Amino acid sequence: MTKTKTDADYHQECTQRFIDLANILKDEGVSTNIVSNGLITAAGLYASYVAAGNDGGLTESGVAKVAEIFRLELERLQKIKKANSGV
């Protein structure tokens, strides 16, 4: 029986592919700060595309909404890291 992938499965796969690409860039000699900033820029561009399309841009409230989503995800990840490290 074939298991249907869930959104969580796709999310994890996408995340891993982005990390794999970031590590390739790092291994090619690009500094981790530049790689990290590039990922943030790409995420912002893609979030703008999802919200407003190719020709539009985010309003001030749209920027705030995307920033809040990013903040909440960082908080979630830090809680997981702390729980896994026993801190």
C-alpha positions as CSV (number, residue, x, y, z in Angstrom):
1,M,0.0,0.0,0.0
2,T,1.4,3.4,-1.0
3,K,1.3,6.1,1.7
4,T,0.1,9.5,0.5
5,K,2.4,12.3,1.5
6,T,1.0,14.8,3.9
7,D,1.7,18.5,3.9
8,A,4.1,17.9,6.9
9,D,6.0,15.3,4.7
10,Y,6.3,17.8,1.9
11,H,7.4,20.5,4.3
12,Q,10.1,18.4,5.8
13,E,11.3,17.4,2.3
14,C,11.4,21.0,1.1
15,T,13.2,22.1,4.3
16,Q,15.8,19.3,3.8
17,R,16.4,20.2,0.2
18,F,17.0,23.9,1.1
19,I,19.5,22.8,3.8
20,D,21.2,20.5,1.4
21,L,21.6,23.3,-1.1
22,A,22.9,25.7,1.6
23,N,25.5,23.1,2.6
24,I,26.6,22.7,-1.0
25,L,27.1,26.5,-1.3
26,K,29.0,26.5,2.0
27,D,31.2,23.6,0.8
28,E,31.9,25.6,-2.3
29,G,33.3,28.3,-0.1
30,V,30.4,30.7,0.3
31,S,30.4,32.0,3.9
32,T,27.6,30.7,6.1
33,N,26.4,34.3,6.7
34,I,26.0,34.9,3.0
35,V,24.2,31.6,2.5
36,S,21.9,32.4,5.4
37,N,21.1,35.9,4.1
38,G,20.5,34.4,0.6
39,L,18.0,32.0,2.1
40,I,16.2,34.8,4.0
41,T,16.1,36.9,0.8
42,A,14.8,34.0,-1.2
43,A,12.1,33.3,1.4
44,G,11.1,36.9,1.4
45,L,10.9,37.0,-2.4
46,Y,8.9,33.8,-2.6
47,A,6.5,34.9,0.2
48,S,5.9,38.2,-1.7
49,Y,5.2,36.2,-4.8
50,V,2.8,33.9,-3.0
51,A,0.9,36.8,-1.4
52,A,0.9,39.3,-4.3
53,G,1.9,37.5,-7.5
54,N,4.8,38.4,-9.8
55,D,3.8,42.0,-10.4
56,G,2.6,43.0,-6.9
57,G,4.3,43.8,-3.7
58,L,3.4,43.4,0.0
59,T,1.7,46.2,1.8
60,E,3.0,47.3,5.2
61,S,0.5,44.9,6.8
62,G,1.6,42.1,4.5
63,V,5.3,42.6,5.4
64,A,4.2,42.5,9.1
65,K,2.3,39.3,8.5
66,V,5.2,37.6,6.8
67,A,7.6,38.8,9.5
68,E,5.3,37.4,12.2
69,I,5.1,34.0,10.5
70,F,8.9,33.9,10.3
71,R,9.2,35.0,14.0
72,L,6.8,32.3,15.1
73,E,8.6,29.6,13.1
74,L,11.9,30.7,14.7
75,E,10.4,30.5,18.2
76,R,9.0,27.0,17.4
77,L,12.4,25.8,16.2
78,Q,14.2,27.2,19.2
79,K,11.8,25.4,21.6
80,I,12.5,22.1,19.7
81,K,16.3,22.7,19.9
82,K,16.2,23.5,23.6
83,A,14.0,20.4,24.3
84,N,16.4,18.2,22.3
85,S,19.5,19.6,24.1
86,G,17.9,19.3,27.6
87,V,18.2,23.0,28.3
